[in-house]
Amino acid sequence: MEIDFSAKEDVNKIQPPVGASHFIRPEKKMPISPALLEILACPKCKGPLEQTQSPEGFGCRACGLLYKTEDDIPNFLIDEALPWTGED
């Protein structure tokens, strides 16, 4: 079986297939369940975390660390956490 690579399409004109709307990222952020927020803990000290808006992420008052969220994905790596004073 051979594949014909000679046909070229303008990628700007390609439309997503019908029913593929779930692949398009919505503008609205997905809320985090209160039950999940209740069990989240700081990876370093195991203390409670607070959800922050600016910058978006989770802060630990005990450690003074902020775990940033990018593209709705929280980064809980201790080595990549930022200093945090507890003020948004």
Phi, psi and omega per residue, in radians:
M1 nan 2.234 3.116
E2 -1.935 2.555 3.113
I3 -1.850 2.306 -3.134
D4 -1.565 1.903 3.134
F5 -1.665 0.089 -3.077
S6 -1.329 -0.462 3.141
A7 -1.290 2.159 -3.138
K8 -2.047 2.343 3.113
E9 -2.057 2.580 3.053
D10 -1.291 1.993 -3.066
V11 -1.104 -0.368 3.107
N12 -1.302 -0.301 -3.126
K13 -1.696 -0.150 -3.116
I14 -1.283 2.255 3.123
Q15 -1.757 2.543 3.081
P16 -1.155 2.611 3.133
P17 -1.091 2.713 3.102
V18 -1.036 2.347 3.142
G19 1.523 0.059 -3.113
A20 -1.656 0.292 -3.085
S21 -1.134 -0.362 3.128
H22 -1.240 -0.211 3.089
F23 -1.504 -0.238 -3.120
I24 -1.515 2.165 -3.075
R25 -1.206 2.163 3.111
P26 -1.273 2.668 3.114
E27 -1.259 -0.481 -3.082
K28 -1.401 2.350 3.117
K29 -1.284 2.551 3.110
M30 -1.420 2.186 -3.140
P31 -1.239 2.616 3.107
I32 -1.643 2.346 -3.121
S33 -1.055 2.373 3.074
P34 -1.011 -0.591 3.120
A35 -1.132 -0.665 3.109
L36 -1.216 -0.751 3.112
L37 -1.027 -0.593 -3.112
E38 -1.167 -0.556 -3.086
I39 -1.730 -0.148 3.092
L40 -1.146 2.438 3.131
A41 -2.388 2.701 3.104
C42 -1.095 2.264 3.128
P43 -1.115 -0.447 -3.084
K44 -1.484 -0.924 -3.038
C45 -1.918 -0.106 -3.121
K46 1.202 0.264 3.098
G47 -1.398 3.046 -3.129
P48 -1.229 2.655 3.103
L49 -1.979 2.590 3.061
E50 -1.985 2.390 3.093
Q51 -1.382 2.298 -3.138
T52 -1.963 2.707 -3.129
Q53 -1.777 -0.649 -3.081
S54 -2.467 1.791 -0.017
P55 -1.299 2.704 -3.111
E56 -1.215 2.239 3.126
G57 2.910 -2.696 -3.132
F58 -2.312 2.244 -3.100
G59 -1.962 2.551 3.068
C60 -2.006 2.033 3.131
R61 -1.196 -0.614 -3.114
A62 -1.126 -0.769 -3.120
C63 -1.589 -0.385 -3.052
G64 1.246 0.577 -3.133
L65 -2.018 2.567 3.074
L66 -2.047 2.201 3.071
Y67 -1.772 1.862 -3.032
K68 -1.265 2.673 3.048
T69 -1.981 2.243 3.097
E70 -2.237 2.236 -3.109
D71 0.971 0.740 3.133
D72 1.148 0.284 3.139
I73 -2.053 1.988 3.113
P74 -1.283 2.467 3.118
N75 -1.885 1.810 -3.100
F76 -1.731 0.469 3.065
L77 -1.394 2.140 -3.079
I78 -1.037 -0.711 -3.113
D79 -1.139 -0.354 -3.121
E80 -1.833 0.061 3.106
A81 -1.243 2.656 -3.119
L82 -1.874 2.701 3.050
P83 -1.088 2.487 -3.097
W84 -2.466 2.326 -3.128
T85 -1.668 -0.123 -3.124
G86 1.604 0.100 3.111
E87 -1.945 2.282 3.108
D88 -1.343 nan nan
